[in-house]
Amino acid sequence: MNIKKVSEQLEITPDTIRYYERIGLVPPINRNKNGVRDFTDLDIQRLDFIKCMRHAGLSIESLHEYMHLYSLNDDRTIPARKRILEEEAEKLDKRIASLQETRAYLQHKINVYDSQLTQATNDLKLSEE
């Protein structure tokens, strides 16, 4: 599959895919006889994983370390890979909690405005009577 199709499938830009390849998050993508990148299912799975981890907030550095350990294909790296994911999950949980607090505050402000609008509407009706 070419980069345009992979980009559309994963909803990431071709430039982002090239960047991930350039910095070593994914191994070099095989190219066809015309020099065009030819992505395998495994390449796409890796990119999808990277996209998910970036969306979760993993830094490029943490992701690079994780992908390096994964590429070693050595079960002895499992504890280190697991630790990276656990640390990042903790960070994500904190961000989620912070977002939930922010959402609750926004809802409070919306409720205040709803009350004010209701009061203003009632006052207007009374003044028209």
ABEGO torsion letter per residue (X at the ends): XBAAAAAAAAGBBAAAAAAAAAAGABBBBBBBAAGBBBBBAAAAAAAAAAAAAAAAGBBAAAAAAAAAAAAAGBAAAAAAAAAAAAAAAAAAAAAAAAAAAAAAAAAAAAAAAAAAAAAAAAAAAAAAX
